[in-house]
Amino acid sequence: MRAAIRIVVLTLAATLGACTAHAQSDSASDSSGPPSNLPAAGAGTKDHPMRVSSGVMAALLQHRVEPTYPPNANGISGAISLVAVIDPDGNVSQLTALSGPDLLREPALAAVRQWTYKPYQLNGKARYVQTIVIVSFTPPK
């Protein structure tokens, strides 16, 4: 339950930030520009991946590798929040841990690096995307 709440909070925070930026750019521009529903120039490139919700990307997940619980974690449980960049082929090209117990971060990173996704497409073209991934750990019994 706790991981689901984090996903919602992170997704809402990213959405609110995008809405604020969009509102600011709308107020500063005239109406002669491109329609506001089009992606920004360069969006979805290696240098400027598009932000896509974790729910959308979870639906595109094709191959998931489960993390290995570290033997020295001594019963620690928790969720690791990661920022992932997925390339147009569906491979994880960049991965950074944001939060979670230190002993669980490396196993989470090692597992998610092996995940593959169906490529995210916009207007018929596969794009680079950035998303949040949550990996939850519970100690083995």
N, C-alpha and C positions, 0 to 999 in steps of 0.2 A: 504494500500500500504506500509506503513512504517513497519508493522510487517513482510511482505513478504521479504523486504530487509534485515531485521535482521536475518531471518532464513537463507537466502542465505549466508550472511556474516559469520555467525557462522558455517555453514556447510563447507564453503570453508576454514575457519581458521582451523577447526578440520582436514580436509583433507590435507591441506598443512603441518600441524604439523606431521601427520602420514607419509606423503611422505618424509619429511625431516628425520624423525627417521628411516624409512625404508632404505633410501639412505645411511645414516651413518652406519647402521648395515650391509648393503651389502658390503660397502667398507672395513669394518673391518673383514669380514669373508671370508673363502674360499668357493669354489663351492661345497664342499662335504656335506654341510648341507641339511636340508629339503627344498623342493621347497618353493619359496617365497610367493606363493599364499595361503599357509596354515596358519591358525590362530596361534598366539604365544601360547606356552604352558600355560595352565591356563586361556586362553581368554574365556570369557563367563561364568566365575564363579562368585560367590557372592563377592569375594574379588577383582576380576579383570573383571568387566563387559566389554563386547565388545562395542565399540563406533559404533552406527548406526545412520545414518542421520535422521533428523526430517521428511523428506519426506517419507522415507521407513516406519518409525513407524506410521506416520499419516495414511498410507494405511492399517495398521494392527489394527487401533483403532476400537474397537467393541462397547464400551459404553462410551459416553461422557456426563459429567455433566456440565452444564453451570454455571459459577460463579454468585453469587448474588452481585449486585452492592451495596456497603455499603451506608447507608443513610447519614452518616456523611462525605462523600467524596466531597460534595459541587461542583459537576460538573467536577471533575477531570477525565481526560481520559488518556489512555496510554497503553503500552504493558508491561507485566511482563514476563521476561525471566526466565525459570526454567530449572534446570538439574534434570532429572528423571532417576532412575534406575528401570527397569522393570524386574520382576523375570520370571523364566521359565513357570509359570502358567499364565502370562500376567497381573499380578497385579503390581501396583506402590509400590515398596518396600522402596525407598528412594526418597526424594524430597527436593530440595534446591532452594531458590530464588536467582537469580544472579543480577537482576536489575529491575527497574520500581518504580513507585510511592509507597511509604511506605503504604499508606492507602489501596492500592489495592492488596498488596502482600498476605495477609492472606486469602481473598476470593478466590484468584487464587489457592493458595496451597490447600485450603479445597476442591475445585472442582476437581482438578487434582488427588488428593489422591483417588478419587472414580472412576477414569477412569480405564477401562480394555482393554487389547489388546489381539489379537491373538498372541500366543507365537512366538517369533522369533526363527527360527530353522536354524542351520548350520550343514550340514552333517547328517541330520535326528535327531538331538538332540536339544531340546529347551535350550536356553541360557539366561543368565542374560545379559541385554544390558543397555547402558547409552545413553541418547539422550537429545536433547534440545526441550523444549516445550514453545511456545509463547502463552500467553493468553492476548487478547486485550479487553479493556474496553472502552465503550462509555457511557456517562451519559444518564439516561432514560429521555424521553421527557415529 
